[in-house]
Amino acid sequence: MSRFTVGLVVWGLWIAAFLALELPAVFRAVPWPTLSTESWDAQTAWHFSRLLFAMFLAVLLAHIVFRLSAAALVAVVAVAVVALTVHLASGA
């Protein structure tokens, strides 16, 4: 199998698993909330989770836009962790 085919299979299975959990939650057919509802609730309950969510989106954006290598992504995550640590230490 080519790398492209393996990628299609892996990401197709991931999307199928995500939708299998998310769609029933959208229609309230299961006892758990959707991912977006859970994220919103966490951000409302814990201030620092807003920063974590924003850092996750920033790292994801950097990866998508710049197609960073694994080492560069580790560096971006390290900077994000330092920023979070400084933020939490400042008491904000």
N, C-alpha and C positions, 0 to 999 in steps of 0.2 A: 504494500500500500504506500502511496506517496504521502509526503508530509501534509499536503493540502487535504487529501482524503481523511487522514487521521484527524486533522483539525476540524473538518466538517462533522465527523462523528462525535468527537469529544464535545465540541461546543453545542452541537445539536442535542446531545444527551443532557448537557447542563441546562439548556433552555427548556427542554421538556420537563426536567425535574423541577425547575423554578415555577413553570406554569402549572404543574400538577399540584403544587402547594399554594400558589398565589390565586389562581382562578376560583377554587372553592371558597377561599377566604373573602374574595370580593363579593360573592353572593351569600356570605354568612352561612355556608353549608357546613363549616367546621368550627371548632371552638377557638382557633387562633386568629390573630389579626393579620392584615396584609403587611408586607415589609414596609411600605411607606407609612402606614399607621403606627407601626411599632417604632420606626425611626422618629416620627414626630413626637410620640409619647416620651421617648428617651430624651430627646432634645428639650422637651418641656420640663421634664423631671430633673435632669442633671445638666447644668450649664456647660460643663466641660465636654459633654458629648456633642454639642454644637461645633466646637472646635475640632474634635476628632472627625466628624462628618465632613467639615469643610476641608480638612487636611486630606482625607480620603479622596474627595473630589478633585483637589489640586494635583495629587499624585496621579490619579487616573487621567486627568487632562494632559499632564506632562507626558505620560506614557503614550497616549493616543496621538498627540500633536507632534511630538519630537521623536517618537519610536525609540525611546531610550533603552539602552542595554540594561541588563540586570544590575551591574555595578552602579550605573548612574541612578537607577531607581532606588537602590539601597542608600545612596548619598542623599537623594531627595527625602526619603523616609527619615533618615537620621536628622536632617535639618528640621523636618516637621516635628520630630520627637523633642528636639532641643527647644523649639518654639513653644511646644505644649508645656514642657517642664518649666520654662521661664514664665509662661503665662500663669500656670498654676501656683508657682512660687510667689508671684506678685500679689496673690490673693484676689485677683479679679474674677 
